[in-house]
């Protein structure tokens, strides 16, 4: 064969090295394939855990697509066929909202319940047909969440009820929780809970049977109004403005005790949105106290009452209003002028001169 034994031995060593390298590379390749297979393996069947409502929605018994999967192809009717919001648009029920509500009935930890409620809230706003297909039993289930020991769960439940309150058929059932919501607002000092609860109440027509509870929580509402959290303040003053139009609650509001610096709410440096709402509140109080049926009764107010702060002999409200007439925001300017007019010319004063004595003028007559 023409080759010596040493040459054969040398070739054999080279072959061993090549085989060794090949074996090592093969092992690495097999490991790579195993890892890749693990990454690309199909996820388990869809569970009841909170999920994104914009993801691919599988049919019954199907597996969800992995996140790196390509976008679904267009359906025969046109447009994507997999996204929950798209299925809703084409009249198909994704089942997303129902799965979330069902998962809420299972035993969950506080964080999971909070996340599920958050997902339900988004579904109600985005999947209108599925939300309308829910029942009052679902509202009852959400109401149970208001008794949870965790404040974040209570807050998310309030947000979810607020979302459902936009659907007319659920409003009466949600109204039944009004007293519970007022209790939460008045007994728990939590800004996010206050905002959620007040938003819900401001989205509902409050029935007369909750007025006794409203009288009890009036001091708490006034405290929230005088806090340093603008979103909570705005929601609180909106509710108070609504209640100021109720004849049987007006005195309770006006006689409610306030801080000595209450008029700081009328400072030009305040947020424009808060200023506007506070001015609407002042206008409604002014009109209410000058109404004939209210003037027909002699009311007594405590020295630190809202009435004395706004309309008492020592009130500096006039100075604050004049400063707001030149506020950079037009809505604030106009509303400040409305309050001034209501103070100068009480409602129905000229029509019924004997029904009510004219209010003390806050502004000197000028030419």
Beta strands, then each sheet from edge to edge (+ up, - down):
end
